[in-house]
Amino acid sequence: MQRPAQILIGSVTALVMGAGALAGAGSAAPEADGARPPTVTILPGLFAYPNPGEFLRDGHPVAGPTTLVSFERPFEIMKYQVSVADYEGCVDAGACRQADAPRLRVPNNPITGVSYLDAIAYARWQSERTGQTWRLPTAMEWAFAAGERFVGDAADIENDPTNPARRWLSLYERESARGRTAAPDARVQGSFGTNTKGLADVGGNVWEWTATCYVRATLASDAPEVVSRVENCGVHVVEGRHRAYMSDFIRDGKSGGCAVGTPPDNLGFRLVREPRSRFGLAGLKRYLRGLATPATD
Amino acid sequence: MFTRREALMGVATAAILTTLPPFAVSAQADEAVINALPRVKVKLVAPPFVHAHDQVAVGGAKVVEFTMTIVEKPIILDDEGATLHAMTYDGSVPGPLMVVHQDDYVELTLINPDTNSLAHNIDFHASTGALGGGELTLINPGEQVTLRFKATRTGTFVYHCAPGGPMIPWHVVSGMSGAIMILPRDGLKDEKGAPLSYDKVFYIGENDFYIPRDESGAYKSFESAGDGYEDMLKVMRGLIPTHVVFNGAKGSLTGENAMKAKVGETVLIVHAQANRDTRPHLIGGHGDYVWEMGKFANPPAKDLETWFIRGGSAGAALYTFRQPGIYAYVNHNLIEAVELGATAHFKVEGDWNDDLMKQVDAPRAITTN
């Protein structure tokens, strides 16, 4: 797995690095058959990544720190969310559980009504039948690929250590104002357009599972440094129009209960394809370079 | 899983949040004063028993420390082997009864070991603010948290897990509820203010369970709680429980585990139901003094045959046994008592009182002249 370098910074303020990293634009791979879904290559680049999870400082919840992340190698991610037809192939092969029935089951719609567990079962099947390695993106990869459509957690939450209720009231007002989508039914792939990196339907009405576990971390009193963290890998980060945290077995975002945010309209996913091999010469070089990069996610 | 937003559960709570009780405004606790109070540590015991406590408080207000460890574990609900992936406070269904006095501070350390798979919290109906403490106690596997609240009101109160949205009923019908009893500092009193006391206290937690069945009608078993979630939610939405039981399983307070008392002994029965209405009845006995709603600031009702415990509350009934024998303590929806499991037994030793009851003429053929 790619291990981007990252530095913790206190705010979203841009921090210029000496490295020649460029903002990564995407390039689309040629359209392919069902076993080889269309993908987009996300080029190396630098971005400010608001960390998912819950963060406490001196016992009080605070906005999560933002990390400056440098993706030093490209990665390949599905252009579209996995479709109903794709997923049903996995169900027919006996490798995936039937998804919760949507009102409309259109083959070219993104699959919805799937849990994290369903998504990793699909990734396993997709890997086996193609001989390639397919997996869920990390929340960091997803955020980078989402580009200008990335939302994350809201940071403008009122925080008064002497009165915790101010935070709850502020969150409540924000959530009430957000409301739910007028038309929550999934729409045919591509309905929500593509972002500047070429990914389709980012931030549409299907939220996407990621491989990143929910975490609660305690920050140092005087720095954005994490002094302790507890990961709960029974809950994963879900990204979309806003960030949410869902238990792995939840298939319906509406009723599933999430940690933060208005419930997602629908739960789906897209996958990342790992580079072919680390044992070719180029792969070996990548591997050695990977070892030299601090592993942080 | 859990969301503080979903935990708000809509408009009703919004109203509560915006209508702050007057005494809560800018009442900063004087930590120095609280820190100077005596502290006592209580070791909780599993129901139907209750930890040792004074009925009349000795001395002034205290900080009473409790520790509860959340245990996720499978439990068997009946003799058919129906299995629930239970979520428990301190390993028991229901969670243990905590007892303090009014004006004491309850200080609970809640531990969610990393062997568990789910996030949990605790909502004390007895406490004030933060969704009953739920907002301040949500912990992942591998975390612990300590909450302090002041026992401002007397009575028996439910506590339960409330981790947000549909996780709330699911955790509750998976066993995650219990009760706390906050006694008046000078003890219980009758309707005229005369003191009442008990020789024994029994604590009965009633649970409704919703176990999915397969096509043949047999109870389904699942590898984990999460695996069974979708199926259980479907049964829950039908609102018809497959089990209504006391103390976590059918028959758990009968036979060898029947509660024991003697003629002349006064027993306080605390009955908690976190989710669904129930109607306790002591077959062959009564409720001498009953706090149906469980709140001791109200005078007890007297001489009740059956009392009503609203879902989401705990009540208390005081009774002095006057005859020996076996008493059934049931939810007097008798279908629930007999078919679904809500029956407990008291074994009472002592001398029979002919004045109260006597079989004047034993059964025999009907006289026909």
Interface residues (C-beta under 8 A of the other chain):
Chain A: D100 T162 P164 A165 W168 L169 L171 Y172 E175 S176 Y214 R216 V230 E231 N232 G234 V235 Y245 M246 S247 D248 F249 I250 R251 S255 G256 G257 C258 A259 V260 G261 T262 P263
Chain B: M1 F2 T3 R4 R5 E6 L8 A14 L17 T18 L20 Q28 S117 L118 A119 G129 A130 E135 L136 N140 P141 G142 E143 P163 G164 G165 P166 M167 G226 D227 Y229 E230 L233
